[in-house]
């Protein structure tokens, strides 16, 4: 058995660029895993994936030409079934042995070679054999078939191959792109495997235009990358090619000078890496007159349509230069430069035209147009949605303004909410939906509405993703919060809930956005009351049961009637938000028990949750914590059983206290609970819990010496009331029983 390195390459037509890296990694990992599973490679074998626009390949070290033979023991059947009374083999046993390849010419010898062992309650016959290890040809064939079958192909295409049989005809093949070559080298030896109608060899193709030779002949598995680069003008490694593009981009920007830098966009870099086999970065430019258009428009059209890298200056402003990653490296790059500059010019001219045309109408004049844009057939038009967002914004702004003393907030938030969606009916956003909100901000400034309203309009979609910035001003926070709450209540109300990994209306992201704004902006808003007011706004909003406006088009349907949203919607959304918050807190490093203890109280002021968690963590570190948490759990169970017969009143009659332990506990509550409550009301949750920690001794004594469920009714109710008082005092910050391991 010899061990050498293995190289497998599948040469195809241009692969989908956005899926290329995943395809390359999946092909290599599945191929290697299959070889290891068959004993042809070991856990120490290193796997190197290769992926370029026209190839998927994998290099695996230390691959054997044959796997080691394996001794196996196979259960045949119970002794009573396999052997006759005289010990001779039954026909069933001989047939089974023959099927396994055993020599049954001498039945007595065959039986003697078997082993007898207890199998459960019965004795069984076992057959020992040696299974030959897989050969590399057979094992690699299985591995390649499995690697191809398990590729995460976004969309399969079907194409035909000419058959090699004597009769004329075609065979159909299904793969992501037509395949034209297969390489399989074990060291320098070709492994005769097949895939997608192709037979493996030792040659491949290089760059379409710049390969030095065709075909590119590979001497051995280890020379694959170097030979392709030298003879084929191809950098086969995705990671190496990406690093080379990044290096060339930085070098080109430095050549431009003045602190210029290419825009940072990892997704664009990955996509461009998947489009070229031999990258060559060239510097291009466009007319400075286009810089009068908002830079977001120019950047988006260059990135999305042309895959260019715009250059920013040291202040982050767009320059009139951009970088192109070309797939060819001619001595004279003027044709490449001129061609790309010529291509981008109409794109930028379109953006300028849209911008100039949109500014001829104010945002206020576009409000009526939203009544012709359908939001959802159960929730009405965008115009109706805007009115709901306005109503929610007014309530939020009033509540926040009363705390901040900002008299202008209500007016600014209302105006921003009214105009926030009007850029949806502009030409620019119609062409580039990604710019919604951003263009609204620019057009608001053009209309002279001021930065406060303009920024609120621009920011009302924030946070758009994890780690995104929050709105810059309070009016923006109000509108963004109203917009997300309107969506959550509306979608939950009509039953459009996230399921598994499907979340078409981004409700999880909306919930996280609500959490971040309530927490990071320390908004004085109670969650239940907030959601209840949004439900009321939805129920007050009348949905017209009329056909869509003729300008939208005939045959598109009518708005569907719906029943008023019920109060349980508030509970459903609360659960949804608490679930998102709990997950976020665990990701931040809080223990599950700590999070569960605080979330169990369904906190209304989300901005205070982290203070509560800090208090719980400090309490859990106290020596009294385990005993008090256990006692708290016991109290909760007692009260739960008692409340089956009716609610327990947290009232204690001192005259009915008989045992010294219950008198001591009552006295301790009278002494320390007011102090703890004052600390709680002042927001010092840590001090509040630490003050209550002194109750450990009287609580322990109470459970040692006092029978809670006394036969005398007034005594029993009084003791239950004492425990109710204790339970309420201990669980204002968190449900401490959740800390019990």
C-alpha positions in Angstrom: 0.0 0.0 0.0 1.5 3.3 -1.1 0.5 6.8 -0.1 0.6 9.9 -2.3 -1.2 13.2 -2.6 -4.4 13.3 -4.7 -5.7 16.0 -7.0 -9.2 16.0 -8.5 -10.4 18.8 -10.8 -13.7 19.3 -12.6 -13.4 21.7 -15.5 -16.7 23.4 -16.4 -18.2 26.5 -18.1 -18.5 29.7 -16.0 -20.0 28.9 -12.6 -22.5 31.2 -10.8 -20.2 33.8 -9.1 -22.2 34.3 -5.9 -22.2 30.5 -5.2 -18.6 29.8 -6.3 -16.8 29.8 -3.0 -19.5 27.5 -1.4 -19.3 25.2 -4.3 -15.5 24.9 -4.1 -15.5 24.3 -0.3 -18.3 21.8 -0.5 -16.7 19.8 -3.4 -13.4 19.6 -1.5 -14.8 18.8 1.9 -17.3 16.1 0.8 -14.6 14.5 -1.5 -12.2 14.3 1.4 -14.8 13.1 3.9 -15.7 10.2 1.6 -12.1 9.2 1.2 -11.6 9.2 4.9 -14.8 7.2 5.5 -13.5 4.5 3.2 -10.1 4.4 4.8 -8.2 5.8 1.8 -7.3 9.0 3.7 -6.7 9.7 7.4 -7.8 12.4 9.8 -4.4 13.9 9.4 -4.9 14.3 5.6 -4.9 18.0 4.6 -7.6 19.2 2.2 -7.0 22.3 0.0 -10.0 23.6 -2.0 -9.6 25.3 -5.4 -12.4 27.3 -7.1 -12.2 29.6 -10.1 -14.9 30.6 -12.6 -14.3 27.5 -14.7 -13.1 24.9 -12.3 -13.7 23.1 -8.9 -10.8 21.2 -7.5 -9.4 19.6 -4.4 -6.0 18.5 -3.2 -5.8 15.9 -0.5 -2.6 14.8 1.1 -1.7 11.2 2.1 -4.2 9.2 0.1 -3.6 5.5 -0.1 -3.9 3.5 -3.3 -5.8 0.8 -1.3 -7.5 0.9 2.0 -6.5 -1.6 4.7 -8.5 -4.8 4.9 -10.9 -4.9 7.7 -11.9 -7.8 9.9 -15.6 -8.0 10.5 -17.9 -10.2 12.5 -21.4 -10.7 11.3 -24.3 -12.2 13.2 -26.0 -15.0 11.1 -28.9 -16.5 13.1 -29.9 -18.1 16.4 -28.2 -21.5 17.0 -31.7 -23.2 17.1 -32.3 -22.0 13.5 -28.8 -22.6 12.1 -28.0 -26.0 13.6 -29.9 -29.3 13.6 -30.2 -31.4 16.8 -27.1 -33.4 15.7 -25.1 -30.2 15.2 -25.1 -30.2 11.4 -25.9 -27.1 9.5 -29.5 -26.4 8.4 -30.2 -25.5 4.7 -30.9 -21.9 5.9 -27.4 -21.6 7.4 -25.7 -23.0 4.4 -27.6 -20.6 2.1 -26.6 -17.7 4.3 -22.9 -18.7 4.3 -22.9 -19.2 0.6 -24.4 -15.7 0.1 -21.5 -14.3 2.2 -18.9 -16.0 0.0 -17.9 -18.7 2.5 -16.8 -22.2 1.3 -19.6 -24.6 2.1 -18.2 -27.6 0.1 -17.5 -29.1 3.5 -20.5 -28.2 5.7 -18.9 -29.6 8.8 -15.8 -27.5 8.4 -17.9 -24.5 7.6 -19.9 -24.9 10.9 -16.7 -25.5 12.9 -15.3 -22.1 11.7 -18.3 -20.3 13.1 -18.4 -18.7 16.6 -21.2 -19.2 19.1 -22.0 -16.4 21.5 -24.8 -15.2 23.7 -27.0 -12.6 22.0 -29.6 -11.4 24.5 -31.5 -14.4 25.8 -30.6 -16.7 22.9 -27.3 -18.1 21.6 -26.4 -17.1 18.1 -23.9 -18.0 15.3 -21.4 -15.4 14.1 -19.2 -15.5 11.0 -15.8 -13.9 11.0 -14.5 -12.6 7.7 -12.0 -10.1 6.2 -13.5 -7.4 4.0 -10.9 -6.2 1.4 -10.1 -2.5 1.6 -11.4 -0.3 -1.1 -9.2 0.4 -4.1 -8.5 4.0 -4.9 -10.2 3.7 -8.2 -13.5 2.4 -6.7 -13.2 4.6 -3.6 -12.5 7.8 -5.6 -15.3 7.1 -8.0 -17.7 6.9 -5.0 -16.3 10.0 -3.5 -16.6 12.0 -6.7 -20.2 10.9 -7.3 -21.0 11.9 -3.7 -19.2 15.2 -3.9 -21.1 16.2 -7.1 -24.4 15.0 -5.7 -24.0 17.1 -2.6 -23.0 20.3 -4.2 -25.1 23.3 -3.0 -26.2 24.0 -6.5 -28.6 27.0 -6.6 -30.1 25.9 -9.9 -29.4 22.9 -12.1 -29.3 22.9 -15.8 -29.7 20.0 -18.2 -27.5 19.5 -21.2 -26.6 16.6 -23.6 -23.5 14.6 -24.3 -22.7 12.5 -27.3 -22.5 8.9 -26.3 -19.6 6.7 -27.1 -21.8 3.6 -27.9 -22.0 2.2 -31.4 -25.5 3.4 -31.9 -26.0 7.1 -32.5 -27.6 9.0 -29.7 -27.4 11.5 -26.8 -27.4 11.2 -23.1 -28.7 13.9 -20.8 -26.6 15.3 -17.9 -27.8 17.5 -15.0 -25.3 19.8 -13.5 -24.9 23.5 -12.5 -23.0 24.1 -15.8 -21.8 21.9 -18.7 -18.6 20.0 -17.7 -15.8 19.6 -20.2 -12.9 18.0 -18.4 -12.0 15.8 -15.4 -8.5 15.4 -13.8 -7.7 12.7 -11.2 -4.0 12.4 -10.3 -2.6 10.2 -7.5 0.9 11.5 -7.4 1.7 11.4 -11.2 -0.7 8.5 -11.9 -4.0 9.0 -13.5 -6.9 7.4 -11.6 -9.4 6.1 -14.2 -12.6 7.5 -12.8 -15.6 9.0 -14.6 -18.1 11.8 -13.9 -20.7 13.6 -15.9 -19.9 11.6 -19.0 -16.2 12.5 -18.7 -13.1 10.2 -18.2 -10.3 11.4 -16.0 -7.0 12.5 -17.5 -4.0 14.6 -16.6 -4.7 17.8 -18.6 -6.9 20.8 -18.2 -7.5 24.2 -19.8 -6.1 27.5 -18.6 -7.2 31.1 -19.1 -9.5 31.6 -22.1 -7.2 34.2 -23.6 -3.9 34.3 -21.9 -2.9 30.6 -21.3 0.7 29.9 -22.6 -0.3 26.4 -23.7 -3.5 24.5 -24.4 -4.1 22.0 -22.9 -2.3 22.5 -19.7 -0.6 19.2 -18.8 -0.2 18.4 -15.1 2.9 16.4 -14.1 1.6 15.4 -10.7 -1.0 16.3 -8.0 1.4 18.7 -6.1 2.2 20.8 -9.2 -1.4 21.7 -9.9 -1.6 25.3 -8.7 1.9 26.2 -9.9 1.4 24.7 -13.3 -1.9 26.4 -13.8 -0.4 29.8 -12.8 2.7 29.3 -15.1 1.2 27.6 -18.1 -2.5 28.4 -17.8 -2.4 32.0 -16.4 -4.9 31.0 -13.7 -4.8 31.5 -10.0 -6.8 28.4 -9.0 -7.1 29.2 -5.3 -10.1 31.3 -4.4 -8.4 32.7 -1.3 -5.2 33.4 -3.1 -7.0 35.2 -5.9 -9.0 37.2 -3.4 -5.9 38.3 -1.6 -4.3 39.3 -4.8 -7.3 41.4 -5.8 -7.2 43.2 -2.4 -3.5 43.8 -2.8 -3.9 45.3 -6.3 -6.9 47.4 -5.2 -4.8 48.9 -2.3 -1.9 49.5 -4.6 -4.0 51.2 -7.3 -5.6 53.5 -4.7 -2.2 54.4 -3.4 -1.2 55.3 -6.9 -4.2 57.7 -7.2 -3.0 59.4 -4.0 -4.6 62.0 -1.8 -5.7 59.3 0.7 -7.9 57.6 -1.8 -9.2 54.1 -0.8 -11.5 51.6 -2.4 -14.9 51.2 -0.9 -15.0 48.2 1.5 -17.5 45.6 0.4 -16.7 42.0 1.3 -19.6 40.6 -0.8 -18.5 42.6 -3.9 -14.9 41.4 -3.4 -16.1 37.8 -3.2 -18.2 38.2 -6.3 -15.4 39.8 -8.4 -13.0 37.0 -7.2 -15.5 34.5 -8.6 -15.6 36.4 -12.0 -11.9 36.4 -12.9 -9.1 33.8 -13.1 -6.2 36.2 -13.5 -7.1 39.6 -11.9 -5.6 42.8 -13.2 -6.8 46.1 -11.5 -7.0 49.2 -13.7 -7.8 52.8 -12.7 -10.7 54.5 -14.5 -12.6 57.8 -14.1 -15.9 59.5 -15.0 -16.8 63.2 -15.5 -16.9 65.3 -12.3 -20.3 66.7 -13.2 -21.8 63.4 -12.0 -20.6 64.0 -8.5 -23.5 66.4 -8.0 -25.7 63.2 -7.8 -25.9 61.7 -4.2 -22.9 59.4 -3.9 -25.0 56.5 -2.7 -26.7 56.4 -6.1 -23.4 56.4 -8.0 -21.8 53.9 -5.7 -24.8 51.5 -6.0 -24.9 51.7 -9.8 -21.2 51.1 -10.1 -21.2 48.2 -7.6 -24.5 46.5 -8.5 -24.5 46.8 -12.3 -20.8 47.0 -13.2 -19.0 45.3 -10.2 -16.6 48.3 -10.0 -14.9 49.5 -6.8 -15.6 53.3 -6.3 -12.8 55.3 -4.8 -13.4 57.5 -1.7 -11.2 60.3 -0.6 -9.7 60.6 2.9 -13.0 62.2 4.2 -15.1 59.3 2.8 -16.5 61.3 -0.1 -16.8 59.8 -3.5 -14.2 60.8 -6.1 -14.6 60.6 -9.9 -12.2 57.6 -10.1 -13.0 53.9 -9.8 -11.2 50.6 -10.0 -12.0 47.8 -12.4 -10.9 44.2 -11.8 -10.2 43.0 -15.3 -9.7 39.3 -16.3 -7.0 40.2 -18.9 -3.6 41.9 -18.6 -2.8 43.5 -22.0 0.4 45.6 -22.3 -1.8 48.6 -23.3 -4.7 48.9 -20.9 -6.2 51.9 -22.7 -8.8 49.7 -24.4 -9.8 48.2 -21.1 -9.9 51.6 -19.4 -11.8 53.3 -22.2 -14.3 50.5 -22.6 -15.3 50.6 -18.9 -15.4 54.3 -18.8 -17.7 54.3 -21.8 -19.9 51.6 -20.3 -20.4 53.4 -16.9 -21.2 56.8 -18.4 -24.8 56.0 -19.4 -25.4 54.4 -16.0 -24.4 57.5 -14.2 -26.3 59.7 -16.7 -29.5 57.7 -15.9 -28.9 58.3 -12.2 -28.4 62.0 -12.8 -31.6 62.1 -14.9 -33.6 60.4 -12.2 -32.3 62.7 -9.5 -33.0 65.8 -11.5 -36.5 64.7 -12.4 -37.4 63.6 -8.8 -36.5 67.0 -7.5 -39.1 68.7 -9.6 -41.8 67.4 -7.3 -41.9 67.8 -3.5 -42.2 64.9 -1.2 -45.5 66.4 0.1 -47.0 66.3 -3.4 -46.3 62.6 -3.6 -48.2 61.6 -0.5 -51.4 61.0 -2.4 -49.6 58.6 -4.7 -49.0 56.2 -1.9 -52.7 55.4 -1.9 -52.1 53.6 -5.2 -49.3 51.4 -3.8 -50.5 48.2 -2.3 -48.8 47.3 1.0 -50.8 44.1 1.8 -54.2 42.9 0.7 -55.2 42.5 4.3 -53.6 45.7 5.6 -54.4 48.1 2.8 -52.2 50.5 0.8 -49.0 52.3 1.7 -51.1 55.4 2.2 -53.2 53.8 4.9 -50.0 52.3 6.4 -48.5 55.8 6.6 -51.5 57.1 8.5 -51.1 54.3 11.0 -47.4 55.0 11.4 -48.2 58.7 11.9 -50.7 57.9 14.6 -48.2 55.6 16.4 -45.5 58.2 16.0 -47.7 60.9 17.6 -48.3 58.8 20.7 -44.7 57.9 21.0 -43.5 61.4 20.5 -45.9 62.7 23.2 -44.7 60.2 25.7 -41.0 60.9 25.0 -41.3 64.6 24.6 -42.9 64.9 28.1 -39.7 63.2 29.5 -37.3 65.2 27.4 -39.1 68.5 27.3 -38.8 68.7 23.5 -41.9 70.6 22.3 -40.9 70.3 18.7 -40.5 66.5 18.7 -44.2 65.8 18.0 -44.4 68.0 15.0 -41.0 66.8 13.5 -41.9 63.1 14.1 -45.4 63.6 12.5 -44.0 65.3 9.4 -41.2 62.7 9.0 -43.7 59.8 9.4 -46.0 61.4 6.8 -43.2 61.7 4.2 -41.0 58.7 5.1 -42.5 56.4 2.4 -42.9 59.0 -0.4 -39.6 58.2 -2.0 -41.1 54.8 -2.9 -42.9 56.6 -5.8 -39.8 58.4 -7.1 -37.9 57.3 -10.2 -34.7 56.8 -8.4 -36.1 54.4 -5.8 -38.1 52.7 -8.6 -34.8 52.0 -10.3 -32.8 51.3 -7.1 -35.0 50.0 -4.3 -32.0 49.8 -2.0 -32.0 53.6 -1.8 -35.4 53.9 -0.2 -35.1 56.2 2.9 -31.7 57.5 1.7 -33.2 59.3 -1.2 -36.1 60.5 0.9 -33.5 62.3 3.1 -31.9 64.0 0.1 -35.3 65.1 -1.3 -36.4 66.4 2.1 -33.3 68.6 2.2 -34.1 69.8 -1.3 -37.6 70.7 -0.2 -36.1 72.8 2.7 -37.5 70.6 5.5 -34.4 70.8 7.6 -31.9 68.3 8.8 -34.0 67.0 11.7 -36.8 65.8 9.4 -34.5 64.8 6.6 -32.4 62.6 8.9 -35.5 61.1 10.5 -36.8 60.1 7.0 -33.4 58.7 5.9 -32.9 56.8 9.2 -36.4 55.4 9.7 -35.4 52.0 8.3 -32.6 51.7 10.8 -31.2 49.4 12.1 -31.4 47.5 8.8 -29.1 44.7 10.0 -27.1 43.5 13.0 -24.6 46.1 14.1 -26.2 48.9 12.0 -26.3 52.4 13.5 -29.5 53.6 15.2 -31.3 56.8 13.9 -29.3 59.9 14.5 -32.0 62.0 16.2 -35.0 61.4 18.5 -37.5 62.1 15.7 -35.8 59.4 13.6 -36.0 57.0 16.6 -39.7 57.7 17.0 -40.6 57.1 13.3 -38.3 54.0 13.1 -39.9 52.5 16.2 -43.4 53.3 14.9 -42.6 51.8 11.5 -41.3 48.5 13.0 -44.1 48.2 15.6 -46.7 48.8 12.9 -45.2 46.0 10.8 -45.0 43.6 13.8 -48.5 44.1 15.0 -49.9 44.0 11.4 -48.2 40.8 10.4 -48.9 39.0 13.7 -52.5 40.2 13.6 -53.1 38.6 10.2 -51.1 35.5 11.0 -48.0 36.1 8.9 -45.5 34.7 11.4 -41.9 33.6 10.9 -41.6 29.8 10.6 -38.2 28.0 10.9 -35.7 29.8 8.7 -38.4 31.6 6.7 -39.0 35.2 7.6 -40.2 37.0 4.5 -41.3 40.2 6.3 -38.1 40.4 8.4 -40.0 40.3 11.6 -37.1 39.0 13.6 -35.0 41.9 12.4 -37.8 44.3 13.2 -38.1 42.9 16.8 -34.3 43.2 17.3 -34.5 46.8 16.1 -37.3 47.6 18.5 -35.3 46.1 21.3 -32.1 48.0 20.4 -34.0 51.4 20.3 -35.8 50.8 23.6 -32.6 49.7 25.3 -29.9 51.9 23.8 -32.0 55.0 23.7 -33.3 54.3 27.3 -36.9 55.1 26.2 -39.4 55.5 29.0 -41.9 53.2 27.4 -43.6 50.1 28.8 -43.8 47.2 26.3 -47.3 46.0 26.9 -48.8 49.5 26.8 -46.8 50.3 23.7 -48.0 47.2 21.8 -51.6 47.7 23.1 -51.6 51.3 21.6 -50.4 50.0 18.3 -53.1 47.3 18.2 -55.6 50.0 18.9 -54.3 52.1 16.0 -54.6 49.1 13.7 -58.2 48.5 14.8 -59.1 52.1 14.3 -57.7 52.1 10.8 -60.4 51.4 8.3 -59.5 49.2 5.3 -61.5 50.0 2.2 -63.1 46.9 0.6 -62.8 48.4 -2.9 -61.0 47.2 -6.0 -57.6 48.5 -6.6 -57.4 51.9 -8.3 -57.5 51.5 -12.1 -54.0 53.0 -12.4 -52.7 50.0 -10.5 -54.2 47.6 -13.1 -57.3 45.4 -13.5 -57.6 41.9 -12.2 -55.2 42.4 -9.3 -57.9 41.7 -6.7 -59.5 43.5 -3.8 -58.6 44.2 -0.2 -59.8 41.5 2.1 -61.8 42.2 5.2 -60.4 41.3 8.5 -61.6 41.1 12.1 -60.2 43.5 14.7 -56.9 42.3 16.2 -57.5 40.7 19.6 -55.6 41.4 22.7 -53.7 38.1 22.5 -51.7 39.6 19.7 -49.9 41.7 22.3 -49.0 38.6 24.2 -47.7 36.9 21.1 -45.5 39.8 20.1 -44.3 40.2 23.7 -43.2 36.5 23.6 -41.5 37.0 20.3 -39.6 40.1 21.5 -38.6 38.5 24.8 -37.3 35.4 22.9 -35.2 37.7 20.6 -34.0 39.6 23.7 -33.1 36.5 25.6 -31.1 35.1 22.7 -29.3 38.4 22.3 -28.4 38.5 26.0 -27.0 35.0 25.9 -24.9 35.9 23.0 -23.5 38.8 25.1 -22.3 36.3 27.7 -25.1 36.2 30.3 -25.8 32.8 31.7 -29.1 31.1 30.6 -30.2 30.9 34.3 -29.6 34.7 34.8 -31.5 35.5 31.6 -34.4 33.2 32.4 -34.7 34.7 35.9 -35.1 38.2 34.6 -37.3 37.3 31.5 -39.7 35.3 33.7 -41.0 38.6 35.1 -41.7 39.8 31.5 -40.0 43.2 32.2 -41.8 46.1 30.7 -38.9 48.6 30.6 -36.4 46.8 28.4 -33.8 49.5 29.0 -33.5 48.3 32.6 -33.0 44.6 31.8 -29.2 44.7 31.8 -29.2 46.4 35.2 -31.5 43.7 36.5 -29.1 41.1 35.1 -26.1 42.7 36.7 -28.0 42.6 40.0 -28.9 38.9 39.6 -25.2 38.1 38.8 -24.1 39.9 41.9 -26.7 38.2 44.0 -25.8 34.8 42.7 -22.3 35.3 43.9 -23.4 35.8 47.5 -23.1 32.8 49.9 -26.8 33.2 50.9 -28.0 32.9 47.2 -28.4 29.2 46.8 -30.4 28.7 49.9 -32.6 31.8 49.2 -33.2 30.6 45.6 -34.2 27.2 46.7 -36.5 28.6 49.4 -38.0 31.0 46.8 -38.8 28.0 44.6 -40.4 26.2 47.6 -42.5 29.3 48.4 -43.6 29.5 44.8 -44.7 25.9 44.8 -46.6 26.3 48.1 -48.4 29.4 46.8 -49.2 27.8 43.5 -51.0 24.9 45.2 -52.8 27.3 47.6 -54.0 29.5 44.8 -55.9 26.6 43.4 -58.5 27.3 46.1 -58.4 31.0 45.5 -56.0 34.0 45.3 -53.6 34.4 48.3 -53.6 37.8 49.9 -50.2 39.3 50.9 -51.6 40.4 54.2 -50.4 39.3 57.6 -52.2 39.7 60.9 -49.5 39.9 63.6 -51.9 38.7 66.3 -52.1 35.3 64.5 -48.4 34.7 64.5 -47.7 31.9 67.0 -44.4 30.3 66.3 -41.2 32.3 67.1 -39.8 31.6 63.6 -42.8 33.2 61.9 -42.6 36.2 64.2 -38.9 36.5 63.4 -39.6 36.3 59.6 -42.4 38.9 59.8 -40.1 41.2 61.8 -37.3 40.8 59.3 -39.7 41.6 56.4 -40.9 44.7 58.3 -37.4 45.8 58.8 -35.6 45.1 55.5 -38.3 45.1 52.8 -39.0 48.9 53.0 -35.2 49.5 52.6 -35.0 47.1 49.6 -38.1 48.6 48.0 -36.6 52.1 48.3 -33.4 50.9 46.6 -35.5 49.2 43.9 -37.5 52.3 43.2 -34.2 54.3 43.0 -33.0 51.8 40.3 -30.3 50.3 42.6 -31.3 46.7 41.9 -28.0 45.2 43.1 -28.3 46.9 46.5 -32.0 45.8 46.8 -31.2 42.1 46.3 -28.2 42.3 48.7 -30.4 43.9 51.4 -32.8 41.0 51.1 -30.0 38.4 51.4 -30.2 38.9 55.2 -33.5 37.0 55.1 -31.8 33.7 54.7 -31.6 32.8 58.4 -35.2 33.7 59.3 -36.5 32.0 56.1 -34.6 28.8 56.9 -35.9 28.8 60.5 -39.4 29.4 59.2 -39.4 26.2 57.1 -37.7 24.3 59.9 -40.2 25.2 62.6 -43.5 26.3 61.0 -46.2 24.2 59.4 -47.6 26.4 56.7 -50.7 24.3 55.9 -52.0 24.3 59.4 -55.4 22.8 60.0 -56.8 26.0 61.5 -57.9 28.1 58.5 -57.0 31.5 59.8 -53.5 30.4 60.8 -53.0 28.7 57.3 -54.2 31.8 55.4 -52.0 34.1 57.6 -48.9 32.0 57.0 -49.7 31.9 53.3 -50.0 35.7 53.4 -46.6 35.9 55.1 -45.1 33.7 52.3 -46.8 35.8 49.7 -45.3 39.0 51.1 -41.9 37.3 51.1 -42.3 36.1 47.5 -43.3 39.5 46.3 -40.4 41.2 48.0 -37.8 38.7 46.7 -39.0 38.7 43.1 -39.2 42.3 42.1 -35.8 42.2 40.3 -36.0 38.6 39.0 -37.6 35.3 39.6 -34.9 34.0 41.9 -36.2 30.4 41.8 -34.8 30.2 38.2 -31.3 30.3 39.7 -31.7 26.9 41.3 -29.5 24.4 39.4 
